[in-house]
């Protein structure tokens, strides 16, 4: 039986006030099941990034309910939200966002620092995660001693080290060339195959084709929620 | 996140930016060093002055012209004390063991082609007893010299050296204000008192001084600068003070305010304490301002650092740092900067004090309270000036922070 991980119900996100209100999201409904590998696409300004921020608990919806792993997180306090980001979610960003003064291993250990994991266990788990993304021999390197693809793999290791229920990636290949894009996408595929739910925002059709489901946004609404990657041509043509 | 982890993280961040961290600490280092040095020097001055007065002995009384109120005004002292007053005290006050009136003036002394602008002091023979001066060579001024207004002089050791350059001065004639005096004695070296050289003096009979050199007279007789009195012992100090007051009031026919002031060693120490205490406070205040400026420096750099590290803050928040974790992190960075700066500043301050103590007579004490206060204050400054930037960091919106590339 499938388990629902993400459920957005009538989500609105409104910016501004008075006469100049803009609906970044208007009545978004979306369900993502455990183990899915899903791409969120759409033209710029379509609300896909805002949706990602809401899903990632970085932003609160103006109205509507958001259930993450069965818990309504749209009403939770800031400090609690930090805990949820820490334990239930893993983030991968376009710009990697590694801390330059820390080694690869220390960067991966960071989420566990905030989770209060003991130091020895932290090291073990970080090393394990780095091995999983193929960087067992780069643990002591600083970010500036690593290539772009390697940096993104460190970021992925950091995202999965706390065993999140969802791995969220915001344009994870946006700063990479086609060869390293392939490398990184292979890792996402492997992680998904091992059972991790992956949701990524991308504007690259080649990247989206490597996922198993595409959600299409336009004008702050979901216009296609279960698009097969093979059907992507229709949307792009439209 | 536990505190050790935060400290570890702060140290990593601070060492990654060594130049900036050092420059930030500089303000606190200078502030702290100056507080400790200034307070130390101030207290050294206090101790030095106190020791000088204590060296006079506990039995000493000073009688100076002018009322208690007049002592606080910078006007010419009235000529209310006379040689006759001093004689009366010596003969009529039973608790007094020695009386040494002095009349002094700064005058030109010459010997052949050598000149010196020196403190000329008119004295009586008891001067050696009360002021603890000793004759090195020759004989001191006698009662007969005073009675006959003899033109004889006892030279301080430095003045003798200056005028005679190693030759024997005894029996030679020197000129003070163009009046010739015969040198009868050279005094033993005495050292400085409150910074004035007691060996660069010429001692002559008080009567000679009054009649031939400065010509100070008053309705009562030969006017003098002040009178040093030795009480018989420490216990009779108060009695002596009381008896002298009564005697002088009677002699000066006073009904209201005294036209003289009597100070004992305790009074003198108190005055010195007040003056040097105020000095210490002023120095500490100036140094405190630099400590405060150092704190503002920390705040300034921390604010820049928050601005510069928005992405780091956003990332930390995205991966699970609560606003409090961010606040703690920046606070700890500020506190570490100011605490280490404080420690370095303290070390420099203590070193500076030791140096000052080695090269000057101000045996500046390393004041433990000053150190504790300076280190505490600089830690507090880190806390105080760290709060604002740290709150700015904690308030950052992770989305905005992550997007600023």
Boltz contact constraints between the chains, C-beta under 6 A:
constraints:
  - contact:
      token1: [A, 53]
      token2: [B, 399]
      max_distance: 6.0
  - contact:
      token1: [A, 58]
      token2: [B, 398]
      max_distance: 6.0
  - contact:
      token1: [A, 58]
      token2: [B, 399]
      max_distance: 6.0
  - contact:
      token1: [A, 59]
      token2: [B, 399]
      max_distance: 6.0
  - contact:
      token1: [A, 79]
      token2: [B, 322]
      max_distance: 6.0
  - contact:
      token1: [A, 82]
      token2: [B, 320]
      max_distance: 6.0
  - contact:
      token1: [A, 82]
      token2: [B, 322]
      max_distance: 6.0
  - contact:
      token1: [A, 85]
      token2: [B, 320]
      max_distance: 6.0
  - contact:
      token1: [A, 86]
      token2: [B, 320]
      max_distance: 6.0
  - contact:
      token1: [A, 91]
      token2: [B, 318]
      max_distance: 6.0
  - contact:
      token1: [A, 95]
      token2: [B, 405]
      max_distance: 6.0
  - contact:
      token1: [A, 97]
      token2: [B, 315]
      max_distance: 6.0
  - contact:
      token1: [A, 99]
      token2: [B, 312]
      max_distance: 6.0
  - contact:
      token1: [A, 101]
      token2: [B, 12]
      max_distance: 6.0
  - contact:
      token1: [A, 101]
      token2: [B, 16]
      max_distance: 6.0
  - contact:
      token1: [A, 111]
      token2: [B, 319]
      max_distance: 6.0
  - contact:
      token1: [A, 111]
      token2: [B, 320]
      max_distance: 6.0
  - contact:
      token1: [A, 113]
      token2: [B, 1]
      max_distance: 6.0
  - contact:
      token1: [A, 113]
      token2: [B, 5]
      max_distance: 6.0
  - contact:
      token1: [A, 114]
      token2: [B, 1]
      max_distance: 6.0
  - contact:
      token1: [A, 114]
      token2: [B, 320]
      max_distance: 6.0
  - contact:
      token1: [A, 114]
      token2: [B, 321]
      max_distance: 6.0
